[in-house]
Amino acid sequence: MALSLTKAPDLALRRIERTLDETGLLCVTLLEGLRRTWDLRQWWGEFIEQCWFLARVTSVPVMLIAVPLGATISLQVGDIARQLGAQSGTGALLVAAMIQQVAPLAAALLVSGVGGSAITSDMGARNIRDELAAMEVMGINPVHRLVTPRLWAASTVSMLLCSVVILAGVVGGYYFNVIQQGVSPGAFFDGATTLLQLPDLLITLFKAWVFGFIAAAVACHMGMNCDYGPVGVGRAVNRAVVVTSIVVFTANYVLTMIYQVLFPPRF
């Protein structure tokens, strides 16, 4: 019993050290991938291919998620607003929630869950087949050749998906709030335009762009450092999705806090 108690602090310290090491390697992967961004000829073709792949696998799921999500928010907020006698403000609350918080998080989680898992499995398969080591032997930096285009592709597609989430969510909310609950279309959109500011949309697109970088960096890092064998690749995919979710929500809190200090909400 005494031995187990003495080993507990050592085990906790080892886990903390391992976490810090993983965080440092992740930052190195991200910065090394961005270092040769200027050399477009080396990664432009792979960038286009990855953009098309990510857009193809995430566009339909993001719309299927955004429409019922906007409808659910509209129904819940509309019911509360009707009890308070402020039903015309449902549109403002719906659009503000979709633009400021829901859209970038939904886009990032889809890029991570659908596209990031594919990126992790692809990089993991290259790792266990020793393709990454072969590229290094030939004098090719695998981070510059493989990670850089995926970073920019994921960030670009995430920013575009954010716009799709906003549009689909507003359409779903408009249907249930205007058609089902009887709010006039003018009141629905007038409340949204009076509550929102242009920086709200800009910070949303910026957050989606940053979240795309995070998702791709975590996916590439986990895939390039996975254990050998199919089991190692599967565990890397699972870890990539979990770690991306944690980092994205943490980054969202930090960016939202900074934005609210610089641009206070308008009422």
Phi, psi and omega in degrees: 000317180294322179296320179295325179290325179286333180280340183298313178297322178296320179295319179295319178296321178295321178293321178295317179297319179295320178295318178295321177298316179297321179295318178296317178294325177295317178296323178296317178299317180295312183291323178292326176292328180275345187294324181254033180297328184295337183274075186295329183297335182281335187227005183296315181297316177295326178298313179298318180296318180290323176300315180295319180296312181295319179294323182291323184270347184247343187294313181291312177301325182291325177288322178294334177274319187291320183296306177293332178293314176296322178294321179295315177299319180296318180294315182293312181293321180296322179293317178293318180294325179293323177291331179269357181076023181232048185294333180291345179272004181296319180299319180296315181292321180296308183295321178297317179294318180295317185285315190281326187232312191291314188299307181295324179291318179296318178297317181294317181292326177289318177299321179288313185287322182264301182284319182296323178295323177293321178296317179297315180294323179294313179294324177294320177296321176295325181291313183286341174270004179063026176290324179295318178294323179294323177295320178294322178297324179279004178082019180254126178282114182295334178292315180293323184280325187249320186281317183304309179296328180288326176298309183288328178293315180295320179293320180294313181293323178298320179293321178290320178295329178299319177295322179295320179297317180298312182297312182293321179294320178293322178297314178297318178294323178297318182297311185284329182278319183273311185279316183277321185259355172081017176283141181290144180301323179298317179293325181298310183277332180293320178294325180292319182288331179281335184271329186268157175236161177300320177301336177299315179291321182294317180291329177295313178295323178294318178296318178298322178297315179294318180297326176296319175300316181297314182298316181291320180296315179295317181297314180294318181297314181295321180290320182286343182241024182281163175287154181288143179106161180300326179295320178297321178294317179298319178293324178295320177298315179298314180295322181297317180294317182293312181296320178298318179299316181296313183293321181295315180294324177293315178296325178296320178296315181295314181294321179295319179296316179295319181294319181292334175287319181283322181232089181300148179299147179256133182242000000 
